[in-house]
């Protein structure tokens, strides 16, 4: 058993019970109002009744009955919809526990569903992602994968590679027979096509990861440049500690914001400056780390006290540590309520967003820039986006093997050796879509070529 | 009658090898055959080896079997196929004198101690409890034994088809065997039907070879056996010609009377050994097919028409044949025919080729649904070894997929079964580069020796080769060559010249560089190698190991990874039906095949990766 709805109080909560003895256990605590007893209830029906602890009514509930194998886990399964108070949920769980139920381990229901053949591995993984998805974009990617979009794309690639492998094997095993072989130039073209597709999928991982995990945004700048104020303005709440004393934020504070379906995770950081304070120095080191890991860096400066030369110097200093900074940089000029217009114009070369965090002006402009920073075209075109680490490793394995195939074809290395790398590539793709056996290859060969003396 | 340890039924390729192995290992062995005059008969083409099959013959020889020696002594042509490819593909093949082959087998067996012969048809097995106890012959004679190997070939209820005619028989002009299938089925065995075919044999005097392409043997012919058999000094050639659309049209006129097409043949034939009518039907857009004209021996005028297997009426065979260039005046000695026979789906066997239903009973060869001499022979060897070990109550002997093609073949058969006659291909082996013909001795002779099958002399040779290989390698690693010495050779190959001194070992990986050539061009290299050995096989071995080192390493690593799953053992009495989380198909297949490891389970068709995960979860891995 496990609560199937989020912790905390909602209008209703659902408790899921799955396993061989589900019905007999639930029957002990559930008293139906209608005539149908749980033991007689058909699958996919709902019973109304009361959860009873002895003679005491704990709650009025709806009970959904699922009979094996037509349930999420493939086992006999019951979902109790009770009122959402934490107290009631806890009472019901304790009650079920006293009748022999135990709490499910994390992911146990999904694992049972997988073990019972209700879904394959990548679907199971996608369900995990789906449940965990906290934004529209992540939801879209997970749905695409669960419907098998990812598998379909890869199957097409694998099919092409199988063709290629079959041709190589044909050349090897039937060299004595009167068969015509595809020339190497065509083979190279095929491999390079597959490589391009794999590279695209690997490339999508970065975006996929960003969508799944959220976009990491680091806000950096001099102490008291207004980073915490900006974060609060973005999140519209007082979360980070704000004070006028420079260096108040000693730790990195994270919070999340969804802009147009994409989740952004903000890390407010301690300011960057030379300091003797040990705790603050540690904070600054953490700031650098956060900045290095971030997908987007919001560089914030106080326009009322900063000169363009200072901005330039600080950015150059950052570039020393992070050579790729400019690809993910958004400069933000703050405290413009205290700055005159002529001075502001001098920051134009930095393409800075002009804001006043305190007055909450220019916040929407930042949101637009955050959104623009991300190339979501792949998502809009419904392309496959890889989000799973296991998949990306398999794709990289296939890529490596195919690169060696390419080298082998260029160097005119004998086919049986090239075939080793082709098989490696098939093996790695098979880790995602299912294995290729030699029988598959032979079947391929015989369906297409006239061979045999 | 006498008591034996092992009885072998049938004296074809599988039976001969099984009888020799069991007797040589020390079992009192009886070989029962329907006709003593046809021991070791080549029923189909007069050739041994070929791609993947040549590797098997080398493996049999390395273990101490006889097929390599018999083939060497009867060969009339030798070719190493696929030399333009990597060393895993080099495949020895011989054309053989059909009569010499059979004669040499008989001689070898007659010289084998512990081996008796009996000419008769076995009509049933003597079974006591769950064990085999001997055989009963059609003459009513009982022979008792602790284990029995059945190698019935195409003889079990054999039925020959030529056009609309059907003749009971196990081979052209020979009777079929009856009784055994029926008995085994009554014991609970599954039986099926398979089909194979053979082409017409022609009068060589009626053929015009001048319009055909000659295919001679190798300039420097090799041989199969690692023993001191002799390579050929003279060889006979084969010839190649082609069919054409006129031939195809003529063949089509007989299609309505073809047993292949009118449903009379129910057994499934091999896809890779199709009859000529099958080729025309399935590949209608191909306007010609290759035909090999192969001599049947040194002296005989009979020739074999490889590529023209057919069961069409003989007058259609005749008419079509005469439209082929060079065969306009051809005379047929024996027409081609198709033959249907009983086989037992090999998933009923364990890795030792023992049946799961009857202890002590072994199957080898076509009875297991395979095709090809080499496939049959290696099963015979393995069944003979294990029948002996069963009779002596010793532990079974099996080979892994990463150790030998023989291991691949048997594991495929018993794990996946086969719907059509099974032939070996190099692509069936996961680790082809490890299973080369050149290292069969290093892979298998130590095992054969431990069994008691390979002689001390064989083992000594392998050890000597091994020592010399590392010796030569060390020399080449030590030997530093001046650019002036190497560059003329490299330039002759169109390879980039070197600017500095270089170890000899460093240039071997370059394309087209061969140690033998280096020895010819550079005295330093020649002297360094000759200080260790002059044996060409050893020198070639060094070249292969250096040239393909990277690939060999890669494959060895991959093999080790897979081997881990072979070590996750499954008990033979494991109750798969109790594991409800397995798919219904997996439960059924696993209970039927009873794999002995997770690795084997994963190769069963219908057992998905999810099922394997379930098994691993339940094993607590």
Interface residues (C-beta under 8 A of the other chain):
Chain A: X112 X114 X115 X116 X117 X120 X121 X169 X172 X173 X174 X175 X176 X177 X178 X411 X412 X413 X414 X415 X416 X417 X419 X420 X423 X424 X434 X435 X437 X438 X439 X441 X442 X446 X450 X451 X452 X453
Chain B: X45 X50 X51 X52 X81 X82 X84 X85 X86 X88 X89 X270 X271 X272 X273 X274 X279 X282 X283 X286 X289 X290 X292 X306 X307 X309 X416 X425 X426 X427 X428 X429 X430 X432 X433 X511 X548 X551 X554 X555 X558 X580 X581 X583 X603 X605 X608 X609 X610 X613 X614 X617
